[in-house]
Amino acid sequence: MTRPLLTMLCVALAHLASSSPQQQQQEWQDPSPHTARLVTVDTDVQLEVLDWGGSGPAVVLLAGLGDTAHVFDDFATLLTSRHRVIAVTRRAHGRSSAPLTGYGFARLADDVMQVIDFVGVERPIVIGHAFLSVQQKH
C-alpha cells in the first residue's frame, strides 16, 4: 500500500472513530413505511417492534443472528397487501434492551408471545431466519 493511500485510509478511519455510534445512527434515515415502538416484555426489557400494517392474517417476522427487524424493511412491504406485517428485534440487538440474562430459547419464545399479545393479533404466521453453523471434522 502506498504512503498517500495509507494516509487517506487513516484519516477516513479517524473520522469514523470520532463520531459516536449514536451520531452515526441518528444520521441514518429509515425509508421503510412502518411504525416503530418499544414493547416491554420483561422487567426493564423492551424490544423494538416494527409494524408495516396491512390487511389479512398477521405475519410476525423474526430476525436471525446479529440482525434487527430492519433486515425485513424491503421484504415486509411485499406482504402488506395480504397480511398485517410485524417484525421483532430480539434482546441485545438494535434498539432492544440488552439485559444480563434471558437469552435462552424459552425466553425468546416468551418475548415473542409478549409482543404478539401486545400488538393484539391472534394466530399469526411466524417466519424467521437464522444463521446455522456447520462444524467440519478435521
C-alpha positions in Angstrom: 0.0 0.0 0.0 1.4 3.4 -0.9 2.0 6.0 1.8 -0.6 8.5 0.4 -3.2 5.8 0.2 -2.4 4.7 3.8 -2.6 8.3 5.0 -6.1 8.7 3.4 -7.3 5.5 4.9 -6.1 6.6 8.4 -7.8 9.9 8.0 -11.1 8.3 7.0 -10.9 5.8 9.9 -10.1 8.6 12.4 -13.2 10.5 11.1 -15.4 7.5 11.6 -14.0 6.8 15.0 -14.5 10.4 16.1 -18.3 10.3 15.6 -20.1 8.3 18.2 -22.3 5.3 17.3 -25.3 7.4 18.5 -24.4 10.2 16.0 -23.9 7.7 13.2 -27.3 6.0 14.0 -29.1 9.4 14.0 -27.8 10.1 10.5 -29.5 7.0 9.1 -33.0 7.7 7.9 -35.2 4.6 7.7 -37.1 4.7 4.4 -39.4 1.8 5.2 -43.1 2.8 5.8 -43.6 1.2 9.2 -44.2 2.4 12.8 -41.5 1.5 15.4 -42.1 1.2 19.1 -40.5 -0.4 22.1 -42.6 -3.1 23.7 -41.9 -4.1 27.3 -41.6 -7.9 27.6 -39.9 -8.3 31.0 -38.7 -6.2 33.9 -36.5 -3.5 32.4 -36.5 -5.2 29.0 -38.0 -3.6 25.9 -37.9 -5.0 22.3 -38.0 -2.9 19.2 -41.1 -3.8 17.2 -41.8 -2.7 13.6 -45.3 -2.7 12.2 -46.0 -2.2 8.5 -49.7 -2.5 8.9 -51.5 -4.3 6.1 -54.7 -6.4 5.9 -55.3 -10.0 6.4 -53.8 -12.6 8.7 -50.9 -11.4 10.7 -47.3 -12.3 9.9 -44.6 -11.9 12.6 -41.1 -11.8 11.2 -38.2 -12.8 13.5 -34.6 -11.7 12.6 -31.8 -14.1 12.8 -28.3 -14.0 14.3 -27.0 -10.5 14.5 -29.8 -8.8 12.6 -32.6 -6.5 13.6 -36.2 -6.3 12.4 -34.9 -3.8 9.9 -33.5 -6.7 7.9 -37.1 -7.0 6.6 -37.6 -3.4 5.6 -37.8 -4.2 1.9 -39.4 -7.6 2.1 -42.2 -6.7 4.6 -43.8 -4.2 2.2 -44.3 -7.0 -0.3 -46.6 -8.8 2.1 -48.8 -6.0 3.3 -51.4 -6.4 0.5 -52.4 -9.8 2.0 -51.1 -9.7 5.6 -50.6 -7.4 8.6 -46.8 -7.5 9.0 -44.8 -7.1 12.2 -41.1 -7.7 12.9 -39.3 -8.1 16.2 -35.7 -7.2 17.1 -34.7 -9.6 19.8 -32.7 -8.8 23.0 -29.3 -7.2 22.7 -29.8 -6.2 19.1 -30.6 -2.8 17.6 -32.7 -0.6 19.9 -33.8 -3.5 22.0 -32.6 -3.8 25.6 -29.5 -5.9 26.5 -30.1 -7.4 29.9 -27.5 -9.6 31.5 -29.8 -12.7 31.4 -32.7 -14.0 29.4 -31.2 -15.4 26.2 -32.4 -19.0 26.1 -34.9 -20.4 23.6 -37.7 -20.4 26.1 -37.2 -16.7 26.9 -37.1 -15.8 23.2 -40.4 -17.6 22.7 -41.9 -15.9 25.7 -40.6 -12.5 24.4 -42.3 -13.1 21.0 -45.6 -14.2 22.7 -45.5 -11.0 24.8 -45.1 -8.9 21.5 -47.9 -10.9 19.8 -50.2 -10.2 22.8 -49.2 -6.5 22.9 -50.0 -5.9 19.2 -53.3 -7.8 19.5 -53.0 -10.3 16.8 -54.4 -13.9 17.0 -52.8 -17.0 15.5 -50.1 -15.2 13.5 -47.9 -16.8 10.9 -44.4 -16.7 12.4 -41.5 -16.6 10.0 -37.9 -16.4 11.0 -34.4 -16.9 9.6 -31.2 -17.9 11.3 -27.5 -18.4 10.7 -26.6 -22.0 11.2 -23.0 -23.0 12.0 -21.7 -26.2 10.4 -18.8 -27.7 12.1 -16.2 -29.5 9.9 -14.3 -32.5 11.2 -10.5 -32.0 10.9 
